[in-house]
Amino acid sequence: MSRNSLGNVCGAVVVSVAVITTSPAAAQAPPPAAPTSQTQIVLLGTGNPVPDPDRSGPATAVVVNGTPYLVDFGAGVVRRAKAAVVDKGIIALEPPNFRVVFVTHLHSDHTIGYADLILTPWTYGRRVPLEVYGPPGIKAMTEHLLEAYRADFEARSSEHAQGLYTVGSFAEGHGVNAHEIGAGVIYKDANVTVTAFPTKHALESYGYRFDTPDRSIVISGDTNPTQATIDACHGCDVLIHEVHTLGWLAKRPDFQAYAARYHTTTAQLAELASQAKPRLLILYHASIALRPAVNPRASSPGELLSEMATRYSGHVVVGRDLDVY
């Protein structure tokens, strides 16, 4: 898709959304869900490869008219989805309801929950195959996972066929249809149009723009700043973007060269957001820890907001697991 055509897609939906103003001292209590909106964003995981008990692996749900769509499936994705049901009352995120999912790239922290996403909802009652959209390599990953759990599928299917239980393990429910994508519109139904755009990371990677009846949402995945991200947002309602603090990077000389090529700093994100002009910027996959004991070198959410506030005047929040927007 050309930049002009993508810009036309990006301008298709322009709707107001409740936002929180930038303030380094702002409390980061989970924001309330907007009951009048047809579309909700639920952050199921905002973490990165560091094992953090407060932040599950990257996973973002977009719920439209009671139908969930998922971007990335990091560690803990299914249990975080159930937590959203129990703690937030978002019944659309019952695990068997996941039918259409997207992955930004095939790094382990974004895909380690794939087997869980295939098996747990199936044993819990999903009756139809999972539709998965991602970069080249997702088909091979899918085939190997299905083979790895073949014995499980056969045993549970046999037990179900014998009538030993009827709660789950329906014949088609562990199937997966993997779709390898390129840039452009890759999925469309009555609720959403999903447009993929190329990003810049160590593996082939894509961000996604969701156009729903009432909101436009862009999710970056892991990436260096790109013009494609700016074009994909183009005044979108919500931009969810990865970020690393300058303070954290100063403590990580071992990671600086990699980060300079494949990730985004607060200074870079401030410049990008100033051009993309989202109504709300949500920071995720950030180099932070809510508790210093988890990662002593990590920045705090307050430090992250401070670095952004001195460079960017728009509405921005630090995303936390189970936040709802």
C-alpha positions in Angstrom: 0.0 0.0 0.0 1.3 3.4 -0.9 1.8 6.2 1.7 -1.1 8.1 0.1 -3.5 5.2 0.1 -2.5 4.3 3.7 -3.1 8.0 4.6 -6.6 7.7 3.1 -7.3 4.6 5.2 -5.9 6.3 8.3 -8.2 9.3 7.8 -11.3 7.2 7.5 -12.3 7.3 11.2 -11.8 10.4 13.4 -13.6 10.1 16.7 -13.0 11.6 20.1 -11.7 9.4 22.9 -11.3 10.1 26.6 -7.7 10.9 27.4 -5.4 11.6 30.4 -3.1 14.6 30.2 0.6 14.3 30.5 2.0 14.8 34.1 5.0 13.2 35.6 3.3 13.1 38.9 0.0 11.7 37.5 -1.4 8.7 39.3 -1.4 5.6 37.2 -4.6 4.0 38.5 -6.3 1.9 35.8 -8.5 4.3 33.8 -12.2 3.5 33.7 -13.7 1.7 30.7 -15.8 3.9 28.4 -19.3 2.2 28.5 -20.6 4.3 25.7 -17.9 3.2 23.3 -18.3 0.3 20.9 -14.6 -0.3 21.1 -12.4 -1.0 24.1 -8.7 -1.5 24.3 -7.5 -3.9 27.0 -3.8 -4.1 27.8 -3.4 -7.8 28.6 0.4 -7.5 28.8 2.7 -4.5 28.7 6.0 -6.1 29.5 9.1 -7.1 27.7 11.5 -10.2 27.9 12.3 -9.5 31.5 10.4 -11.9 33.8 8.2 -9.4 35.7 5.4 -10.6 38.0 3.6 -7.2 37.5 3.8 -7.1 33.7 2.9 -10.0 31.4 4.3 -10.4 28.0 3.1 -8.1 25.2 -0.6 -8.7 24.4 -3.3 -6.1 23.4 -7.0 -6.9 23.0 -9.2 -4.7 20.9 -12.9 -5.5 21.7 -15.5 -4.3 19.2 -19.2 -4.9 19.8 -18.4 -7.8 22.1 -15.9 -9.4 19.7 -12.2 -9.6 20.8 -9.2 -9.2 18.5 -5.7 -9.8 19.8 -2.4 -8.4 18.9 0.6 -10.5 20.1 0.5 -13.3 22.6 3.2 -12.9 25.2 3.6 -14.9 28.4 0.4 -15.0 30.5 -2.0 -13.9 27.8 -4.8 -16.4 28.5 -4.7 -15.8 32.3 -4.6 -12.1 31.8 -7.7 -12.4 29.6 -9.5 -14.3 32.3 -8.5 -11.6 34.8 -10.1 -9.0 32.6 -13.3 -11.0 32.7 -13.2 -11.4 36.5 -11.7 -8.1 37.5 -13.0 -5.7 34.8 -16.2 -7.4 33.7 -15.2 -7.7 30.1 -16.9 -10.9 29.3 -15.9 -10.8 25.6 -12.4 -11.8 26.8 -13.5 -15.3 27.9 -10.6 -17.3 26.4 -12.8 -19.4 24.0 -13.9 -16.2 22.4 -10.5 -15.5 20.8 -10.9 -16.4 17.1 -8.9 -13.7 15.2 -5.3 -12.8 16.4 -2.4 -10.9 15.0 1.3 -11.0 15.7 3.8 -8.2 15.1 6.9 -10.4 14.8 8.1 -13.7 15.9 10.4 -12.9 18.9 9.7 -15.2 21.8 8.4 -12.5 24.2 5.6 -11.8 21.7 4.8 -15.4 20.9 5.6 -17.6 23.9 1.9 -17.7 24.8 0.9 -19.1 21.4 0.6 -22.7 22.6 -1.5 -21.5 25.5 -3.7 -19.6 23.1 -4.2 -22.7 21.0 -4.8 -25.3 23.7 -6.3 -23.6 26.8 -9.4 -22.1 25.0 -9.8 -25.4 23.1 -10.0 -27.4 26.3 -12.2 -24.7 27.8 -14.7 -24.9 24.9 -13.6 -23.2 21.7 -15.3 -25.0 18.8 -13.7 -23.3 15.7 -10.1 -22.9 14.4 -8.0 -19.9 15.4 -7.2 -17.5 12.6 -3.7 -16.1 13.0 -2.1 -13.3 10.9 1.5 -12.6 11.1 4.8 -12.2 9.2 6.5 -14.9 7.2 7.5 -17.7 9.5 4.1 -17.9 11.4 3.0 -20.9 9.3 6.1 -22.9 10.2 5.8 -21.9 13.9 2.2 -23.0 13.8 2.9 -26.3 12.2 5.7 -27.1 14.7 3.5 -26.2 17.7 0.6 -28.3 16.4 3.0 -31.3 16.0 4.5 -30.7 19.4 1.1 -31.1 21.0 -0.2 -33.8 18.7 -0.3 -36.4 21.5 -2.4 -34.0 23.6 -4.8 -33.3 20.8 -5.3 -37.0 20.1 -5.7 -38.0 23.8 -8.2 -35.2 24.6 -10.1 -35.7 21.3 -10.4 -39.5 22.1 -11.6 -38.8 25.6 -14.2 -36.3 24.3 -15.4 -38.8 21.6 -15.9 -41.4 24.3 -18.2 -39.0 26.2 -15.9 -38.9 29.2 -16.4 -35.2 29.3 -18.2 -32.6 27.1 -16.9 -29.3 28.4 -14.2 -28.8 25.7 -11.9 -30.5 23.2 -14.3 -30.1 20.3 -13.0 -31.5 17.0 -12.2 -28.3 15.2 -11.3 -26.2 18.2 -7.5 -26.9 18.2 -7.1 -26.1 14.6 -5.2 -23.0 13.4 -5.3 -21.3 10.1 -2.1 -19.3 9.8 -2.0 -16.4 7.3 1.4 -14.8 6.3 1.0 -11.1 5.6 2.5 -8.1 3.9 1.7 -4.5 4.1 -1.9 -3.3 3.4 -5.4 -4.3 4.5 -5.0 -7.8 5.8 -8.3 -8.4 7.5 -11.9 -7.0 7.4 -15.2 -7.9 8.9 -18.3 -6.1 10.1 -16.4 -4.7 13.2 -12.9 -3.9 12.0 -10.6 -3.2 9.1 -7.0 -4.1 10.0 -4.1 -2.6 8.0 -0.6 -3.9 8.5 2.4 -1.5 8.0 6.1 -2.4 8.0 8.1 -1.6 11.1 11.9 -1.8 11.7 13.0 -4.6 14.1 15.5 -7.4 14.1 13.0 -9.7 12.4 10.5 -8.9 9.7 7.8 -7.0 11.7 4.6 -5.2 11.2 2.4 -2.8 13.2 -1.3 -2.8 12.9 -4.0 -0.1 12.5 -7.6 -1.0 13.6 -10.4 1.0 12.1 -13.6 0.3 14.0 -17.0 2.1 13.8 -16.0 4.6 16.5 -12.2 4.6 16.9 -8.8 4.3 15.1 -6.1 2.4 16.9 -2.4 1.9 16.0 -0.2 -0.7 17.7 3.5 -0.5 17.0 5.0 -3.7 18.2 8.8 -3.5 18.6 10.3 -1.0 16.3 12.8 1.8 15.6 10.9 5.0 14.7 9.5 4.8 11.2 7.6 7.1 8.8 5.2 4.2 8.2 4.1 4.4 11.8 3.5 8.2 11.5 1.5 7.6 8.3 -0.5 4.8 9.8 -1.5 6.9 12.8 -2.0 10.3 11.0 -4.2 11.7 13.8 -5.5 8.4 15.0 -7.5 8.2 18.2 -4.9 5.9 20.0 -1.3 5.1 19.4 0.2 2.3 21.5 3.9 2.4 21.1 7.0 0.8 22.6 9.6 2.9 24.3 12.9 2.8 26.3 14.0 5.5 28.7 17.2 7.4 28.1 18.0 6.8 31.8 17.7 3.0 31.5 19.8 2.9 28.3 22.5 4.9 30.0 22.9 1.9 32.4 22.9 -0.6 29.6 25.9 -0.1 27.4 25.6 -3.8 26.4 22.2 -3.0 24.8 22.7 0.5 23.3 23.8 -0.5 19.8 20.9 -2.9 19.4 18.4 -0.4 20.8 19.7 2.3 18.5 18.8 0.1 15.5 15.7 -1.7 16.6 13.9 0.2 19.4 12.6 3.7 20.2 13.7 6.1 22.9 11.5 8.6 24.7 13.2 11.4 22.7 12.5 9.6 19.4 8.9 8.7 20.4 8.2 12.3 21.4 9.3 13.5 17.9 7.3 10.7 16.2 4.1 11.4 18.2 4.4 15.1 17.5 4.2 14.3 13.8 1.7 11.4 14.1 -0.6 13.5 16.4 -2.5 10.7 18.2 -5.3 11.8 20.5 -3.9 9.4 23.1 -0.4 7.9 23.3 -0.1 4.7 25.4 3.4 3.6 26.3 4.0 -0.2 26.5 6.8 -2.7 26.2 8.8 0.0 28.2 12.1 -0.3 30.1 10.3 0.1 33.5 9.5 -1.9 36.6 6.8 -1.2 39.0 8.9 -2.6 41.8 12.7 -1.9 41.8 13.4 -5.4 43.2 12.2 -6.9 39.9 14.8 -5.1 37.9 17.0 -2.6 39.7 18.3 -1.0 36.5 14.8 -0.3 35.1 13.2 3.1 35.2 10.0 3.8 37.2 6.7 4.8 35.5 7.3 8.3 36.9 10.7 8.5 35.3 9.3 7.4 32.0 6.5 10.0 32.2 9.0 12.7 33.1 11.2 12.0 30.1 8.1 12.2 27.8 6.6 15.3 29.5 9.7 17.4 28.9 9.6 16.5 25.1 5.9 15.9 24.2 2.9 18.1 25.0 0.2 15.6 23.9 -1.9 13.2 26.0 0.2 10.3 27.2 -0.1 7.5 29.8 2.1 4.6 30.9 0.2 1.4 30.1 -0.2 -1.2 32.8 -1.6 -4.7 32.6 -5.4 -4.8 32.6 -5.8 -1.1 31.9 -8.9 -0.5 29.8 -9.3 2.5 27.4 
